[in-house]
């Protein structure tokens, strides 16, 4: 059982999941900013679109670094 889990992690590295998560969050923040209207996000809500753009740029940079080492 343990070796199967290690085999899965070797094929799908954590960096790819982090980059995909950053892309999803960035796209959501840029194109659907009203989803971040909850009270938890009130402090950053005026800056949601620029922060989403930073998520997109950071994730794209991560992907480029992983594709072309």
Secondary structure as GFF3:
##gff-version 3
##sequence-region A 1 69
A	DSSP	alpha_helix	2	11	.	.	.	ID=ss1
A	DSSP	alpha_helix	14	31	.	.	.	ID=ss2
A	DSSP	three_ten_helix	33	36	.	.	.	ID=ss3
A	DSSP	three_ten_helix	39	41	.	.	.	ID=ss4
A	DSSP	three_ten_helix	45	47	.	.	.	ID=ss5
A	DSSP	alpha_helix	48	67	.	.	.	ID=ss6
###
